[in-house]
Amino acid sequence: MDPDFPGVASVREGAQAAEGMTTQSWRRARAIELILADLVCIAFAMVLAYFVRFGDIGDVSPISYGSVAALLWGLWMALLAYSRVYESRMLGIGTEEFRRVTAATFRTFGAVAIVSYLLKLEIARGFVAVALPVGFLLLVLVRYMVRLRLQSTRRHGENLNRVLAVGDAAGVLDLAQQTAQDPHAGFAVVAACSAGDGEQSYGDIPVTGSIEDVVGAARACGADTVAVTAGLAIRSERVRRIAWSLEGSDIDLVIAPAIADVAGPRITMRPVSGLPLIYVDEPQFTGGRRVVKRAVDLVGGFFLLVLLSPVLLVAALAVRLSGPGPVLFRQERVGRDGSTFACLKFRSMRPDAEAVLSELADRNEASGPLFKIKDDPRITPVGRVLRRTSVDELPQLFNVLAGSMSLVGPRPLAVADEQFRGDERRRMLVRPGITGLWQVSGRGDQSWDEAVRLDLYYVENWSLSLDIAILLRTALAVVRGQGAY
């Protein structure tokens, strides 16, 4: 669970405290904010494209570029709206919002190309070549900034979707726990609607009504979303009637299937006789996608080594001057398929750190096979700075180029292969990484069980876009310094 997030009870209390600002009001505010930002971004891209291409404000073509820019501006905004990028369900989490922005952008310029060809309009290619990438990058950047701000407020119980969970105690509590673990998604289970078990509450979640009157129960607790949980044995006819009862109420209906930690690309929905069946594809560990990942590791690793070489040199000099001992620390760690390799780091501890480890065993603050102490006495002053900034991990770029590690993947742990049991061994199906989903979700503050869950999610749902997202989030996690010790 996010260490900044207070848990299920606090989320529900935060959502109730923020009831004065209704869901509809914050949703409308975010949509208006994005529309205005998009208008400004596209207008800026048009103006910049004109000056880059023509250099002044005079007309230099039979075509009026003021009219072209205005039409392009309107078309782009219309296609963004048509792609439903302003829907509240797109805000705060996932890649669907960015995928829709990308689709709307290319539709816009595809339409311009077709119209230019059919009407034989000689629109300057330089104008389009600047407007397309600049406008797109600005649209994505604005959304990313809005997302960061929205996620920050959600961690404090604001701008949440208030959820009425329909189901039995097990299903409701499981849904509440899952949504509390990911506050960025913006869901808070504030009440439950039972199937007739007579309970007044499920844990700290009150039961406000029965399944026979879902709308009334939702109105009573101020819910804007009704979630049918996986734990409820309910016929499709009942779900259909719940959907009918919610029509025209501005209350969303979601179905929570009994499938956890499976990403969208592995899920295919196919209707059979009106029943939506969910197909779950097997995770892919070999083939062309892995070749692409290795190519990205080689190119990205080499580029980062060249770019960060001054940092590497300064860090190496600082470690050398900090006292006796080698500059690089080599430790045997578990890699792909259980093989071991020498993982490289800048030395951040005293030379006798491994020898005195047993003396500190009773001070271990981590769970599972991990060993962590926030104020570890073995860490040198220089090493503490290197760890706080994660510069101590940079020598692992050489491990990436050598093929024992990847830029992104489960972290290689300094534990023997035989200590892994059951599901934990699936971490070894891929190369370990310098950074990973675990690191950008709390780093050292995560429990072992949560770390394993995040690593397994990555292993089974890997994609190039997920790697890019993790690398971008890594930069933010390093700046925040949270969990690094």
Backbone hydrogen bonds, N-H to C=O, Kabsch-Sander energy under -0.5 kcal/mol:
donor,donor_aa,acceptor,acceptor_aa,energy
5,F,2,D,-2.0
11,V,7,G,-2.3
12,R,8,V,-2.3
13,E,9,A,-2.4
14,G,10,S,-2.8
15,A,11,V,-2.7
16,Q,12,R,-2.1
17,A,13,E,-2.5
18,A,14,G,-1.7
19,E,16,Q,-1.3
20,G,17,A,-0.6
21,M,18,A,-1.3
22,T,20,G,-1.0
26,W,22,T,-2.0
27,R,23,T,-2.5
28,R,24,Q,-2.3
29,A,25,S,-2.3
30,R,26,W,-2.3
31,A,27,R,-2.2
32,I,28,R,-2.5
33,E,29,A,-2.3
34,L,30,R,-2.3
35,I,31,A,-2.4
36,L,32,I,-2.5
37,A,33,E,-2.1
38,D,34,L,-2.7
39,L,35,I,-2.3
40,V,36,L,-2.0
41,C,37,A,-2.6
42,I,38,D,-2.6
43,A,39,L,-2.1
44,F,40,V,-2.6
45,A,41,C,-2.3
46,M,42,I,-2.3
47,V,43,A,-2.4
48,L,44,F,-2.9
49,A,45,A,-2.4
50,Y,46,M,-2.0
51,F,47,V,-2.3
52,V,48,L,-2.6
53,R,49,A,-2.0
54,F,50,Y,-3.2
55,G,50,Y,-0.7
55,G,51,F,-1.0
65,Y,63,I,-0.8
68,V,64,S,-2.1
69,A,65,Y,-2.5
70,A,66,G,-2.0
71,L,67,S,-2.7
72,L,68,V,-2.7
73,W,69,A,-2.7
74,G,70,A,-2.4
75,L,71,L,-2.7
76,W,72,L,-2.7
77,M,73,W,-2.2
78,A,74,G,-2.4
79,L,75,L,-2.5
80,L,76,W,-2.0
81,A,77,M,-2.3
82,Y,78,A,-2.6
83,S,79,L,-1.9
84,R,81,A,-1.5
85,V,80,L,-1.7
87,E,84,R,-0.9
90,M,87,E,-1.7
91,L,88,S,-1.6
99,R,95,T,-2.3
100,R,96,E,-2.4
101,V,97,E,-1.9
102,T,98,F,-2.2
103,A,99,R,-2.4
104,A,100,R,-2.6
105,T,101,V,-2.1
106,F,102,T,-2.2
107,R,103,A,-2.1
108,T,104,A,-2.0
109,F,105,T,-2.0
110,G,106,F,-1.8
111,A,107,R,-2.5
112,V,108,T,-1.9
113,A,109,F,-1.9
114,I,110,G,-2.2
115,V,111,A,-2.7
116,S,112,V,-2.6
117,Y,113,A,-1.9
118,L,114,I,-2.7
119,L,115,V,-2.6
120,K,116,S,-0.5
121,L,116,S,-1.8
123,I,121,L,-1.4
128,V,124,A,-1.5
129,A,125,R,-2.8
130,V,126,G,-1.4
131,A,127,F,-2.4
132,L,128,V,-2.5
134,V,130,V,-1.9
135,G,131,A,-2.2
136,F,132,L,-2.3
137,L,133,P,-2.7
138,L,134,V,-2.3
139,L,135,G,-2.3
140,V,136,F,-2.4
141,L,137,L,-2.6
142,V,138,L,-2.6
143,R,139,L,-1.9
144,Y,140,V,-2.3
145,M,141,L,-2.3
146,V,142,V,-2.6
147,R,143,R,-2.5
148,L,144,Y,-2.3
149,R,145,M,-2.0
150,L,146,V,-2.6
151,Q,147,R,-2.8
152,S,148,L,-1.9
153,T,149,R,-1.9
154,R,150,L,-2.2
155,R,151,Q,-1.8
156,H,153,T,-1.0
157,G,154,R,-1.9
158,E,153,T,-2.2
161,N,186,G,-4.1
162,R,160,L,-0.6
163,V,161,N,-0.6
163,V,188,A,-3.0
164,L,225,T,-3.0
165,A,163,V,-0.6
165,A,191,A,-2.4
166,V,227,A,-3.2
167,G,165,A,-0.6
167,G,193,C,-1.6
172,V,168,D,-2.5
173,L,169,A,-2.6
174,D,170,A,-2.1
175,L,171,G,-2.2
176,A,172,V,-2.5
177,Q,173,L,-2.3
178,Q,174,D,-2.5
179,T,175,L,-2.5
180,A,176,A,-1.9
181,Q,177,Q,-1.6
182,D,178,Q,-0.7
182,D,179,T,-0.6
185,A,182,D,-1.6
186,G,183,P,-1.5
188,A,161,N,-2.5
190,V,163,V,-2.1
190,V,188,A,-0.8
191,A,163,V,-1.2
192,A,206,P,-2.5
193,C,165,A,-2.8
194,S,209,G,-1.8
202,Y,205,I,-3.2
203,G,201,S,-0.6
205,I,202,Y,-2.0
207,V,200,Q,-2.4
208,T,192,A,-2.4
208,T,206,P,-0.7
209,G,192,A,-0.7
211,I,194,S,-1.6
213,D,210,S,-1.6
214,V,211,I,-0.6
217,A,213,D,-2.0
218,A,214,V,-2.6
219,R,215,V,-2.6
220,A,216,G,-2.1
221,C,217,A,-1.5
222,G,218,A,-0.7
222,G,219,R,-0.6
223,A,218,A,-2.3
224,D,162,R,-2.0
225,T,162,R,-1.7
226,V,252,D,-3.3
227,A,164,L,-2.5
227,A,225,T,-0.5
228,V,226,V,-0.5
228,V,254,V,-2.4
229,T,166,V,-2.4
229,T,227,A,-0.7
232,L,229,T,-1.2
233,A,231,G,-0.6
234,I,232,L,-1.2
238,R,235,R,-0.7
239,V,235,R,-1.6
240,R,236,S,-2.4
241,R,237,E,-2.0
242,I,238,R,-2.2
243,A,239,V,-2.3
244,W,240,R,-2.2
245,S,241,R,-2.4
246,L,242,I,-1.3
247,E,244,W,-1.3
249,S,246,L,-2.0
251,I,246,L,-0.6
252,D,224,D,-2.6
252,D,250,D,-0.5
254,V,226,V,-2.8
256,A,228,V,-2.8
259,I,257,P,-1.5
266,R,263,A,-1.4
267,I,264,G,-2.2
268,T,279,Y,-2.5
270,R,277,L,-2.8
272,V,275,L,-2.5
275,L,272,V,-1.9
277,L,270,R,-2.3
277,L,275,L,-0.7
279,Y,268,T,-3.7
279,Y,277,L,-0.6
281,D,266,R,-3.1
281,D,279,Y,-0.6
285,F,283,P,-0.6
290,R,287,G,-0.7
291,V,287,G,-1.4
292,V,288,G,-2.3
293,K,289,R,-2.0
294,R,290,R,-2.3
295,A,291,V,-2.3
296,V,292,V,-2.5
297,D,293,K,-2.2
298,L,294,R,-2.4
299,V,295,A,-2.6
300,G,296,V,-3.0
301,G,297,D,-2.7
302,F,298,L,-2.1
303,F,299,V,-2.4
304,L,300,G,-2.6
305,L,301,G,-2.1
306,V,302,F,-2.2
307,L,303,F,-2.7
308,L,304,L,-2.9
309,S,306,V,-0.7
312,L,308,L,-2.4
313,L,309,S,-2.4
314,V,310,P,-2.3
315,A,311,V,-2.6
316,A,312,L,-2.5
317,L,313,L,-2.2
318,A,314,V,-2.3
319,V,315,A,-2.4
320,R,316,A,-2.2
321,L,317,L,-2.2
322,S,318,A,-0.9
323,G,320,R,-0.7
329,F,345,K,-3.8
330,R,328,L,-0.5
331,Q,343,C,-1.7
333,R,341,F,-2.4
334,V,413,L,-1.5
335,G,339,S,-4.4
337,D,428,M,-3.7
338,G,335,G,-1.6
339,S,336,R,-1.7
341,F,333,R,-1.7
343,C,331,Q,-2.8
343,C,341,F,-0.9
345,K,329,F,-1.4
346,F,392,D,-2.0
347,R,327,V,-3.0
350,R,378,R,-2.1
353,A,350,R,-1.9
356,V,352,D,-1.6
357,L,354,E,-1.0
359,E,356,V,-0.7
360,L,356,V,-0.6
360,L,357,L,-1.5
361,A,358,S,-0.9
363,R,360,L,-2.1
364,N,361,A,-1.4
365,E,372,K,-3.0
370,L,367,S,-1.3
376,D,373,I,-1.1
379,I,376,D,-1.4
380,T,348,S,-2.1
384,R,380,T,-2.2
385,V,381,P,-1.4
386,L,382,V,-2.3
387,R,383,G,-2.4
388,R,384,R,-2.3
389,T,385,V,-1.9
390,S,386,L,-0.5
390,S,387,R,-0.7
391,V,386,L,-1.3
392,D,386,L,-1.3
393,E,390,S,-1.3
394,L,391,V,-1.5
396,Q,393,E,-2.0
397,L,394,L,-2.3
398,F,395,P,-1.8
399,N,395,P,-0.6
400,V,396,Q,-1.9
401,L,397,L,-2.1
402,A,398,F,-1.8
403,G,399,N,-0.9
403,G,400,V,-0.8
404,S,399,N,-1.5
405,M,399,N,-1.3
406,S,432,P,-2.9
409,G,435,T,-2.4
415,V,413,L,-1.8
419,Q,416,A,-1.8
420,F,417,D,-1.7
424,E,421,R,-1.9
425,R,422,G,-1.6
426,R,423,D,-1.8
427,R,424,E,-1.5
428,M,425,R,-1.7
429,L,426,R,-1.5
430,V,427,R,-0.8
433,G,410,P,-2.0
434,I,406,S,-1.6
435,T,407,L,-1.8
440,V,436,G,-1.7
441,S,438,W,-1.1
442,G,439,Q,-0.8
443,R,438,W,-1.4
444,G,483,G,-1.4
445,D,442,G,-2.1
446,Q,443,R,-1.8
451,A,447,S,-2.4
452,V,448,W,-2.6
453,R,449,D,-2.2
454,L,450,E,-2.3
455,D,451,A,-2.4
456,L,452,V,-2.7
457,Y,453,R,-2.1
458,Y,454,L,-2.1
459,V,455,D,-2.6
460,E,456,L,-2.2
461,N,457,Y,-1.3
467,D,463,S,-2.0
468,I,464,L,-2.2
469,A,465,S,-2.3
470,I,466,L,-2.4
471,L,467,D,-2.4
472,L,468,I,-2.2
473,R,469,A,-2.3
474,T,470,I,-2.0
475,A,471,L,-1.3
476,L,472,L,-1.1
477,A,473,R,-2.5
478,V,474,T,-2.6
479,V,475,A,-1.9
480,R,476,L,-2.3
481,G,477,A,-1.9
482,Q,477,A,-0.6
484,A,481,G,-1.2
485,Y,483,G,-0.8
